[in-house]
Every structure is written in C-alpha cells, then in structure tokens.
Amino acid sequence: MYFPVMSPTIARARLESLLSAAQRQHVVIIGDAMLDVYLRGDVDRISPEAPVPVVRVRDRKLALGGAANVAQNVAALGAGCDLVAVIGNDGPGALLRERLQAGAMQDRSLVTVDRPTTTKTRVMARSQQLVRFDEEDDADLSADDVRRVLDAIERALPHATALVFEDYNKGVLVPAVIEGAIAMARTRGLPIVVDPKFRNFFTYRGATVFKPNRRELEGALGAAVDLEHPGALPATFARLGVEHLLLTLGERGMALISADGVVHRVPTTAREVYDVVGAGDTVTAYLATMLAAGATALEAAIVANYAAGVEVGKLGAATVSPDEVLQAFDQHQAMDAA
C-alpha cells in the first residue's frame, strides 16, 4: 500500500489559534480505561529455580493507559474531559480514579462494575521490557452495565464539544453503547473520533474521523483492497459509513482519506523514536480536541502528527503539551528551511 506525498502544511498563527481554542473545549471519551504499572530494576543473575532473569525492582511507577491516557492527553492540552469507562471495586480501580483526580480530570463518569480493573504490569530492566502481565476481564458488559454506561454518556454529553471512542476490545464498546452514543452526539452536532478494534469495526457509522492502523484496516477489509485505486474508495467508505479515514502508517506517518476520494499524506515529524507506547492515544486526543476547536480534518491530522512526534520520544504512555507541539513545529520548520 503506497500513498503519494502531498506535503500538507499549517501556518504557525493558525496552529497557535487552534491550540488556544482547544483550552475552551470539553471532550467526552468512551472506552477501555487501564492502569499501567511499570516495575523497573536491574538484572545481574539467573534464577536457580528456572532459566529466567531475576529482576531486583528499584522503582514502581503507575500510569494511565487506554482511554484514560487519551483523557490525560486532552487534559494536557488544557481542555476539559469526561472519561466514561468501567473500573472494578478494587485497588487498581481506586488508583486509576486517584490519578484522574490528581491530573485535574473528571472521574464522575466512571462506572464501577463487578469485574477487575484492567491492569497491565510491565517488568523493565535497563529500559528493556522483559515481560508483561495483563489482569482483566474482556467479556462484553452485561445488559445492566450497558444501561449504566449509556446513562453516564447521556449525563456527560451536554458538556461536550467532541466525542471519542477508544476501543481496546475490553468489553465496554459493545454495539448498544456505540450506536447509542453516536446517535446522541449527532443530535448535538459533535465531531466524533474513533480509534477502533476488530470486534465492532463496522459499527461506527456516522463518525467524523475513523482512525485504524494499516494492519487493522487491511485485516477488516481484506488485504486485496487497494485504497489507491479510485474504485476501492467508495466501497470502503460505504462499508464504514464515516467522513474521513485517518490511517496510521508507523514510521511513514499518516494518510488522511476523505469520502470524496482525496488522499493526503502527513509524513512523520518524529526526530527520535524511543517508545511508541501511547502514541495512538495522543493522536486520538489531539484529533478530537482540534476538531472541537474548529480545525478541518486535515488541520487536526497535521497537529496530531506533531504531537505524536513528540510522544514517541518519551518513555511509556506520556502526555504532550501545547508548548511542546509549538516547539516541534518550530524545529521542523527550521529543518525544512536549512
């Protein structure tokens, strides 16, 4: 799959205006919230019990993951947000709630259910991940819990200027939740950004920007589909029912494809890739907040691309501030002028 580069740009004054307007927005994020645990230490011997390294843990760090990471990136932009997600009545759930509150994010839309809070524990040695433990229940929510989530969405949306779906296939974004939330958002004229996964890939009809990665899209539509071919684009959008498709292409940046067949390539601006964890969440947060601030889909993609370039230079799921985006923009412009 190849997309011709069209080198879209944005003026600095326009970028500043959008970043300033973002601070007056309120984004509702619906999806799978997670607690990320990082255990960092040293390895200097092999266990006598089994042929595995012994990690002497020196540091334990907690971070927000999944939809909660999207929320903290929205907050880092200076915008307000509501996170509609489920947590368990357990220690990780309490920690996730505390971290939201510490980051000046609303926790009023969290729904406590009878299942464990999704927790991912990574064991690190010298910046290398040795193993990851996932504690979760990824079955679809019960009908009663679905109703509670829909009630939380209905309470949150009157404050919203954009809606995000952040799907990690953990059971929150079932068809009833997706379709109900989209109907509510479209009634209010809100831009809708979707970061999908395979279970309900074709359930997001009516979304503004649909943001799969290349592997996800080809897996859902079939590897033989060639999006460069003019005949393929109408069929693809007819199946998805969305306005724009933002296809993330890893080190090659992004491709923004509109329902009218126009394709824009947005090359990566990353100067150094240290860790790609959380980069997609950053893109989603910036896309939604920029659209809420009045950006076109192309402008939102360009700004989100700068934010992603900053995020991949950090360890783990990290936030990106407006000042960092402006700095990345200035550095990129200087490099182009050199």
N, C-alpha and C positions, 0 to 999 in steps of 0.2 A: 504494500500500500504506500503510495507516494503522493504528496501534496505539493504543488508548486508554491514557492515562497512569494508572498505579495508584500512583505515588509510593512505592515500597518504601524502607524505611529500615533502618538498623542502629544499635544503641546503641554509644556510644564504648567502653564497657567490653568489649563483645563484639569490637569491632574491635581493641582492644589485645590481647585474649586470642588472637585468630587470628594477628595479626602476630607475637606472641611464640612461638606454637606453630609457625609457619612455619619458624623457625630450627632446628627439630629434624627437618625433613623432608629427603627426598632425591628429586629429580625426575630422571627419565631423559627426555632429549629426543632424538627421532629425526627426521632430516630433512636439509634442504639448508642447509649452512653456507656463508657467504660472507665474503669480505674486502671491506670498503668503503674506498675511497680517496677522499679529498677534497682537491682541488687548489684553493686559494683565491688570488686575486690581483686585480689591477687591470686595467681596460681603458681605454686612452686613445688608441687608434688602430686603424685598419682595416688588415689585411694588404695589401701590394701584390701578393701572389700570388693572392689570391682575395677576394671580398667577405665576409670573416669577421673578427670581432674578434680582436685579438692580446691574449692574457691573460699578463701578467707575473706568474708564480707567486711568491707571497710566503710561502706556508705549505702544508705537506703533512701531512695527518692520516690516520691509519689507524683503522678501527673494525670491530667485529664486526657482521656482518649475518645476516639469515635466522635459521636455527635457532641459530646462535652468539649472536645478540642475545637470543633467548629465554633461553639459558643464562646470559648475564651479568645479565639481569634477575632470574632465580632466585637467582643468587649475591648480587645486591644486596639481596635480601630476607633474606639470612643463611642460606639453605638450601644444602644440598649438591646437586650435579648431576653427571650424566654426559651428555656430548654424543656420540651415535652418529651420525657423519656421515662423508663421504668428502672427502679432500683429495688434491691431486696431489703428486708428488715434485718440488716446485718452490718458488721463493722465496715466493710468496703463501701456500702451504701452511705453510711454516716460520714465516712471520709470524703466521698465524692461530693456530698451535699456541703460539707465544710469548705472544700476547695472552691466550689462555686461561690459561696458567700464571701470567701476571702478575696476572690477576684472581682467582686462587685457585680456578680451575675445573679439573676433571679433564680431561686430554687422552688418557687411557688407552683410550678407546673410539673414537677417530678411526681410520679405515681408509684407508690410503694406496693409491690406485689409479692406473692408467695413464690419467689424464686431467687437464686443468688444474684447479687450484682455482678455483672460481667467484669472479671478482673484478669489482666494479663501481667504475669510476672516474668521479667527478663533478667537473666543472670549474665552479667558482663564481667569480662576480665581484660584489662588493657584495651578498652574501647571495642572489644570484640564480643559479640553475643554468643554465648555457649549453648544456652537452652532457653526455651520459653514455656511457661506453664499457663494454660488457659482454664479458668474456673467460670463456668457459665451454663445456662440452660437456653438453648437456641430454638426451642419449640415455639410455634405460634402462640400468641397470647390467647387466653380463654375469652369467650364472648363477654363475660362480665368485665374483664380487664380492658378489652377493646372499648367498651362503652365508657369506662373511666378515662381512658386516653382521649377519646373523642370529646368528652366533657372538658378536659383540660385544654384541648385545642380551641374549643369554642370560647372558653374564657380568655385565652391568650390572644386570639386573632384581632379583637378590636383595637389593640395597641400596635398592631404590626404594620410595617411598610414593605415587608418582604417575607417570604416563606421558604424554608429549606427542608428537604428530605435527605437525611443522612442514613443510608441503609448499609448495615453490615451483616445482614441475614441473621439477626439475633431474635427475630420473632415479633418486633414491635410494628414494623411497617407491613402489615397484612392488608389485603385489598380493601377491606372496610375502612381502615384508617386512612389509606392513601386516597381513595375516592371521596371519602367524606371531607377530608381536609382540602383537597383540590377544589371541590365544589364551594366550600366556604371562602377560600382565597379568591377564586374567580369572581364570586359575587362582590367582593371588595376591590377587585381590580389589582390585586397584588402580583408582583413578579414572583415566579416560582422556580427555584433551582433544585435540581435533583442529582444526587450522587447515588446511582443505583447499584444493585447487585442482582444476581441471576434469578432469584426466586420469583420476583414480581416485576421483571424487566419491562414488560409491556403494559403496565397498569398505570402509568403516569401521564396519560393523555391530558393535554391542556397545560403542560408545563412550559415555562418560558425557555429555560436552558437545561438540557439533559446532558450530564457530564460523565460518561463512562470512560474507561481507558480502552486502548485499542484491543486488548485481549478480550475484555468483557463484551465489546460490541461485536467483534467477529464471532465470538462464541454464541451470542444470542441470534445473530442474523445469518450466520453461516460464513465460513472462510472464503467461499467463492464470490461473495458480494464485493464488488469493486466500486467504492464510493467516488472514484474519479470519473466513472462512466456516467454521462448525463442521464441515461435511462435508469440508473440504480437509485439516484437521489429521491425522486418522487415516491418510489416504492418503499424506501427506507423511512421517509417521513410519514407516509401513510400508515405504516405499521406502528410507529412510535407515537404519532399524534402530538408532536411538540413543535415549538417555533424554531429553536436553534439546537444544534448538536455541537457540544464542545468536546472534542476527542483529545485526550491527553496522550502524548507520544513519547514520554520519558525524556531522554536527552535531546530529542528533536523538538521539544516544546509542545505546542498545541495546534489543533486545526479547528477553526470555527466554521461550521457549515450551517447555512440557513435554509429554510424550507424552499426558498426560491432558487436554490442551487448554487448560490455564491459561496466560494470557499476562500477563507483567509488563513494563512499560516502565521502563527505567532511563535517565532524562534525563541528558544530558551535564553534567559539573561543570566543564568547562574554562572558565577565565576569559579566556584569551588563546590563540589558535591561531597558533603561529609556524611549526611544521613537523610534518606528520602522519607523516613517515617513522619507522617503527619502533613506532608506537602499537599496531598489532595484535599485535606481538611482546610488548609489555609486558602487554597484556590476557591473552594466552595464558599467559605466565609466572605472573601473579598468579592466574588461574583455577585452574591446576593446583596451585599451592602452597597456596592457600586450601582447595581440596578435600582435599588431603593433610592439612591441619591440622584438618580436621573441619567445615569450613563446608558449609552447604547450597549447592545450585547458585545459588540467589538471592543468598545472602550473598556467595558468591565473585564473582558478577557485579557486585554493588554495589561491593565492594572494588576489583575490577579496573577499574571505571569511574572511581573516584577516581584510581587510578594512571595511567590513560590521560589524564585531565585534566591531570595534572602533566607527562606526557611530551610532549604536543603543544606545550607552552610552551618546549621546548628545541630546539636545532638538531640535526638528524640523528637517527640511532638512538641513544637515550640510555637510561640506567637510572633507576629510581625507587626511592628508599629507603623503608623503613617510616616514618621520621620525616616524610618529605615527604607521604606518604599521610595521616598523622595531622594534619599542618598543613593540608592541603587539606580534610580533613573538618571541622576546626575553623572554617576560613574559610567554608565552605559553610553550616555550621550558624549562624554569626554572621549571614550574609547573609539566611538564611531568617527569623531572629528579628528582624531590623531592620524 
